[in-house]
Amino acid sequence: MNKNWKTQFIIIWLGQAISILTSSILQMALIWHLSLQTASAAILSLASIAGFLPTAVLGLFAGALVDRWNRKLTMIGADLFIALVSLTLAIYAIFAELPVWLVLLVLFVRSIGTAFHSPSLSAVTPLLVPEDKLTKCAGYTQSLQSIGYMAGTAIAALIYPVWSIGGLILLDVLGAILACVTTAFIKIPAPPAQAASEDHGLHLITEMKEGYLAVQAHRGIFVLLWIGAAFMFLYSPINALFPLMSLNYFGGTTTAASISEIAFSIGMLLGGIVLGLWGGLKNRAYTIAGAIAIMGTAICFSGLLPDNGFWIFALFCVMMGLSVPFYSAPQVALMQEKLEPQYLGRAFGLYGSIMSLAMPLGLILSGLFADRIGINYWFVLCGAASVLLSLLTISIKSVREIEG
């Protein structure tokens, strides 16, 4: 392990934090653009589906290619691809109003780049960070992401009313380019068995199968993947409907929508800092289950609030955000720790694929029913189901004994 791993980790994540900031600004601007144009839960659900579907379809395939390719160049190439797609949208916005269909298309195409970038970044981290520091670094990483989301939401609230959407898109392009520059400065070693895999000339389908079997061999991690899929099925509609909960149910403005998003990000920031300092429970399975229970409780009680209870909803948003690092960071660290480095691209490709497939399924269901029964009642149903899922997680023996 490189003695300067802390410096390298900071440099690569500094670029990622800038990219997350600009992407968060653009994401909030596009969400508000769709919310104000359509005021439809179905359209917001479609937007989220467009953003996740390519990752769901391409995840394992992309992960296999990540394990074949130079991971640093893959990250840079994916960022440049996303920047090019955003630039195309910015040019269109100069000449005409952005139609809903084009926003959905761009979200879809950008997600293709994300399908390659996310497993590359997750597979690179354990090549730079010592094994015993993975969970803490994942916590700090979550804090950086939270700062980016929080600041991005606040900045978007300030500049969306006065800037053109094209200007916000160009800002995202700049962020992606800066992420490429910082990544280029880092020397990332190849996993020991990567070159051997290429020399044997294995077919891509065979490599994908090997990656799946490598994850399946770790029973607890394999079960947690499907627990995560069930959780994403329940949580992703809630995340997509956040703006409408603030705008429609509580009768707020885009400022209120910003407050709820910022409150969620504050919770994520605090959770990431606490996890980075503490490291979580010794048995990370209990940390994950507890996080799901906290999230579910906050979602359920949010739906039970009266329509004048926005500020209590904002507090529940902090609670929701607080639980996120305690769910995601131990899950990622367990995979980075337990799986062999040469399989990590495929493992995280599979992880992204399963999570991203669960998200649109949940969003389709919410698009069909949330408008009919009421967004608040949908919060109650999804929150209660999440609490039950946390109990199921702890009841499974291979998950309880995952640290063994």
Secondary structure as GFF3:
##gff-version 3
##sequence-region A 1 404
A	DSSP	alpha_helix	5	38	.	.	.	ID=ss1
A	DSSP	alpha_helix	41	68	.	.	.	ID=ss2
A	DSSP	alpha_helix	71	95	.	.	.	ID=ss3
A	DSSP	alpha_helix	100	128	.	.	.	ID=ss4
A	DSSP	three_ten_helix	131	133	.	.	.	ID=ss5
A	DSSP	alpha_helix	134	159	.	.	.	ID=ss6
A	DSSP	alpha_helix	165	184	.	.	.	ID=ss7
A	DSSP	alpha_helix	194	199	.	.	.	ID=ss8
A	DSSP	alpha_helix	204	216	.	.	.	ID=ss9
A	DSSP	alpha_helix	219	244	.	.	.	ID=ss10
A	DSSP	pi_helix	245	249	.	.	.	ID=ss11
A	DSSP	alpha_helix	254	278	.	.	.	ID=ss12
A	DSSP	alpha_helix	284	303	.	.	.	ID=ss13
A	DSSP	alpha_helix	310	338	.	.	.	ID=ss14
A	DSSP	three_ten_helix	341	343	.	.	.	ID=ss15
A	DSSP	alpha_helix	344	373	.	.	.	ID=ss16
A	DSSP	alpha_helix	375	395	.	.	.	ID=ss17
A	DSSP	alpha_helix	397	400	.	.	.	ID=ss18
###
